[in-house]
Amino acid sequence: MWVRTRATVAGGVVLILVAVIAIWLVVRQVGDNLTLPLVARKCTVQADGRVALDADQMANAATIAAIGAKRGMPERAVVVALATAYQESGLRNLADGDRDSVGLFQQRPSQGWGTPAQIRDPRYAANRFYAALKKVRGWEKMRVTDAAQRVQRSAFPEAYQKWADDSEVLSRALMGDASGAVACTVGRTPVMHGAAAAAQLTRNLVLDWGLKGTDPTNPTGLAVTPGDQRDGWRYAHWLVSHAQDHGVKRVRFGDLEWTARGGSWDRVDGPQSPAGQVVAEVFNEG
């Protein structure tokens, strides 16, 4: 029996070595053409700190921040909202949870937050959270976890605080306090492309930010004229955050440009983006 065990272990080691050598040979042969799905869907946010999220988390965080700004809530409210969604759902739009909880904030239909379908809408859920937070007297001076707890009534009232630092990093970037702070590497097969991607991108940008005058018929992308530099980076970071699910290929603002292929913001030669606009291009059809 001992001999058989030793033989089994030895065989397992050999198989592992063969697998490692095979992987090494594939990487050597394929080189830069090798696509790793998990790596391809990563986003990093750097704004006096660093946070890493996947594409779905990043898109949800961007929408939560945008809704807060649209409602005229201070940046501190965005931090509280992000920390809450971090703790409740991992920044994911969950279909279920504890008892009848659903969505980003795990709000419960039985507690008057809305229907399950409404709560699964990130914009609706974020709006309901901010409306409830605004009713909390003195929330602005509370710790993040105390403000969140006054809204959520969680069985773990201290749990939100551990997400405060990451939420502050996200908030600084998504509220436009940093340049080129949100960088996502997009997979080679976008969820949408062409005119459909451009139309949906425009529609959701308007829904999240309340913009007016944005052309929904441009088949190649969109252009937005921000009120100032801070607004420009709000929109630019939102566009990159939603690149994977909206087929965004390129975003340019000022003399910086993000591309899906490179996954980072780089300085570009030549004139800046037209009239100070934030310009986005989507992947073509086919």
C-alpha positions in Angstrom: 0.0 0.0 0.0 2.9 2.4 0.8 4.5 1.6 -2.5 1.2 2.3 -4.3 0.9 5.6 -2.5 4.4 6.7 -3.4 3.8 5.7 -7.0 0.6 7.8 -7.0 2.3 10.8 -5.6 5.2 10.5 -8.1 2.7 10.2 -10.9 0.9 13.3 -9.8 4.2 15.3 -9.6 5.0 14.2 -13.2 1.6 15.3 -14.4 2.0 18.7 -12.8 5.4 19.1 -14.3 4.1 18.2 -17.7 1.2 20.7 -17.3 3.6 23.5 -16.3 5.9 22.8 -19.3 2.9 22.7 -21.6 1.7 26.1 -20.4 5.1 27.6 -20.7 5.4 26.4 -24.3 2.0 27.8 -25.2 2.9 31.2 -23.7 6.2 31.2 -25.5 4.5 30.3 -28.8 1.4 32.6 -28.5 3.1 35.5 -26.7 1.1 38.7 -26.9 -1.8 37.0 -28.7 -2.7 35.1 -25.5 -5.9 36.5 -23.9 -6.5 35.9 -20.2 -10.2 36.6 -19.5 -9.8 37.4 -15.8 -7.0 39.8 -16.4 -8.8 41.4 -19.4 -11.7 42.5 -17.3 -9.8 44.3 -14.6 -10.1 48.0 -13.7 -7.8 49.9 -11.5 -8.5 53.3 -9.8 -5.7 55.4 -8.5 -6.5 58.6 -6.7 -4.4 59.0 -3.6 -4.7 55.3 -3.1 -5.4 52.3 -5.4 -8.4 50.1 -5.8 -8.9 47.1 -8.2 -12.3 46.0 -9.4 -13.8 43.9 -12.1 -15.8 45.4 -15.0 -19.2 44.9 -13.3 -18.1 46.3 -10.0 -16.6 49.3 -11.7 -19.7 50.1 -13.8 -21.9 49.8 -10.7 -19.6 52.1 -8.7 -19.7 54.7 -11.5 -23.5 54.7 -11.6 -23.7 55.1 -7.8 -21.4 58.1 -7.9 -23.2 59.6 -10.9 -26.6 59.4 -9.3 -25.2 61.1 -6.1 -23.8 63.9 -8.2 -27.0 64.2 -10.2 -28.9 64.6 -6.9 -26.6 67.3 -5.8 -25.3 65.2 -2.9 -21.8 66.1 -1.5 -18.9 63.8 -2.2 -19.1 62.4 1.4 -22.5 61.0 0.5 -21.0 59.1 -2.4 -18.3 57.7 -0.1 -21.1 56.4 2.3 -23.1 55.0 -0.6 -20.1 53.2 -2.1 -19.0 51.8 1.3 -22.6 50.5 1.8 -22.8 48.8 -1.6 -19.3 47.3 -1.0 -20.4 45.7 2.2 -23.9 44.7 1.2 -23.2 43.2 -2.3 -19.6 43.6 -3.1 -20.7 46.3 -5.6 -22.7 43.6 -7.5 -26.4 43.8 -8.5 -27.4 40.7 -6.7 -30.7 38.8 -7.5 -31.1 37.7 -3.9 -29.7 37.9 -0.5 -30.7 37.6 3.2 -34.4 37.0 3.4 -35.9 39.1 0.6 -32.9 41.5 0.1 -31.9 42.2 -3.5 -29.7 44.6 -5.5 -26.6 46.7 -4.8 -27.7 47.8 -1.4 -29.6 44.6 -0.5 -32.8 46.6 0.0 -35.9 44.7 1.0 -39.2 45.0 -0.7 -40.9 43.9 2.6 -39.4 47.0 4.3 -40.8 49.4 1.7 -37.8 50.0 -0.5 -39.7 49.1 -3.7 -40.5 46.0 -5.8 -37.7 43.5 -6.5 -37.6 44.7 -10.1 -37.3 48.3 -9.0 -34.5 47.6 -6.5 -32.6 45.6 -9.2 -32.3 48.8 -11.2 -29.0 50.4 -9.9 -30.3 53.9 -10.5 -33.5 53.3 -8.6 -31.6 51.7 -5.7 -29.0 54.4 -5.5 -31.7 57.1 -5.6 -33.5 55.4 -2.7 -30.3 55.1 -0.7 -29.4 58.8 -1.1 -33.0 59.9 -0.3 -32.9 57.9 2.9 -29.4 59.2 3.8 -30.5 62.8 3.3 -33.1 62.3 6.0 -30.6 61.3 8.6 -29.9 64.4 10.7 -26.2 65.2 11.0 -25.0 62.3 8.7 -22.3 64.6 7.2 -20.4 64.6 10.5 -20.8 60.9 11.2 -18.3 58.1 10.6 -19.0 56.3 7.3 -20.2 53.2 9.1 -22.5 55.2 11.4 -24.2 57.1 8.5 -24.6 53.9 6.5 -26.1 52.0 9.5 -28.7 54.7 10.1 -30.0 53.9 6.6 -29.4 50.1 6.5 -30.2 49.0 10.1 -27.7 46.1 9.7 -27.0 43.4 12.3 -23.3 44.3 11.8 -23.2 48.1 12.3 -19.4 48.4 12.2 -19.0 46.4 9.0 -19.2 49.4 6.6 -16.2 51.2 8.0 -13.6 48.8 6.5 -14.7 50.0 3.1 -14.3 53.7 3.8 -10.8 54.1 2.5 -11.5 52.2 -0.8 -14.7 54.2 -1.2 -12.8 57.5 -0.8 -10.4 56.5 -3.5 -13.3 55.6 -5.8 -15.2 58.8 -5.0 -12.2 61.0 -5.7 -11.8 59.5 -9.1 -15.5 59.2 -10.1 -16.4 62.7 -8.9 -13.6 64.2 -11.1 -11.0 65.1 -8.5 -8.2 63.2 -10.3 -7.2 63.0 -14.0 -6.9 59.7 -15.8 -7.6 57.8 -12.6 -9.9 55.1 -13.9 -8.3 52.6 -16.2 -9.9 49.4 -17.4 -8.7 46.6 -19.7 -11.5 45.5 -21.9 -12.0 42.0 -23.4 -11.7 41.6 -27.1 -15.4 40.8 -27.5 -17.4 43.7 -26.2 -21.0 43.2 -25.1 -22.2 45.7 -27.7 -20.8 47.4 -30.8 -21.7 49.8 -33.5 -24.8 52.0 -33.6 -26.6 50.0 -30.9 -23.6 50.5 -28.5 -23.4 54.2 -29.2 -27.2 54.7 -28.7 -27.2 52.7 -25.4 -24.1 54.5 -24.2 -25.7 57.9 -24.8 -28.9 56.9 -23.2 -27.3 55.6 -20.0 -25.0 58.6 -19.8 -28.1 60.8 -19.9 -29.9 58.7 -17.3 -27.0 58.6 -14.9 -25.9 62.3 -15.2 -29.0 64.0 -16.4 -27.2 65.6 -19.4 -29.1 67.4 -22.1 -28.3 68.0 -25.8 -26.4 64.7 -26.3 -26.9 63.3 -29.8 -28.4 59.8 -29.5 -28.0 59.1 -33.3 -24.2 59.2 -33.7 -23.3 55.7 -34.8 -19.7 55.9 -33.8 -19.8 57.2 -30.3 -20.6 60.5 -28.5 -19.1 63.8 -27.5 -20.0 65.7 -24.4 -19.1 69.3 -23.5 -18.4 69.5 -19.8 -18.9 72.6 -17.7 -15.4 72.5 -16.3 -12.4 70.2 -15.9 -13.9 68.4 -13.0 -17.1 67.5 -14.9 -14.9 66.4 -17.8 -13.2 63.8 -15.7 -16.4 62.7 -14.2 -17.8 61.9 -17.6 -14.5 60.4 -18.9 -14.1 58.1 -15.9 -17.8 57.1 -16.2 -17.3 56.2 -19.9 -14.2 54.0 -19.1 -16.0 52.4 -16.2 -18.8 51.3 -18.6 -16.5 50.4 -21.4 -16.9 46.6 -21.2 -20.7 46.6 -21.1 -21.1 49.4 -23.7 -18.5 48.5 -26.2 -16.3 51.6 -25.7 -13.1 51.5 -27.7 -11.6 54.9 -27.0 -12.1 57.9 -24.6 -10.3 61.2 -25.0 -10.3 64.3 -22.8 -7.8 67.1 -23.2 -4.5 65.7 -24.1 -5.1 62.3 -22.5 -6.6 59.3 -24.2 -7.7 55.9 -22.9 -8.0 52.9 -25.3 -9.5 49.5 -24.8 -6.5 47.9 -26.4 -4.0 49.6 -24.0 -6.2 49.8 -21.0 -4.5 53.0 -19.7 -4.5 56.7 -20.1 -1.7 58.1 -22.2 -0.7 61.5 -23.4 -1.4 62.1 -27.1 0.4 64.4 -29.5 -1.4 67.0 -31.6 -4.5 69.2 -30.7 -6.6 68.5 -27.6 -10.1 67.1 -27.9 -12.4 69.4 -29.8 -13.7 72.4 -27.8 -12.7 70.8 -24.5 -15.1 67.9 -25.2 -15.1 64.4 -23.8 -15.1 62.2 -26.8 -15.9 58.5 -26.8 -15.7 56.0 -29.7 -17.3 52.6 -29.7 -16.3 49.4 -31.5 -17.5 49.1 -35.0 -20.0 46.5 -36.3 -18.6 43.1 -37.0 
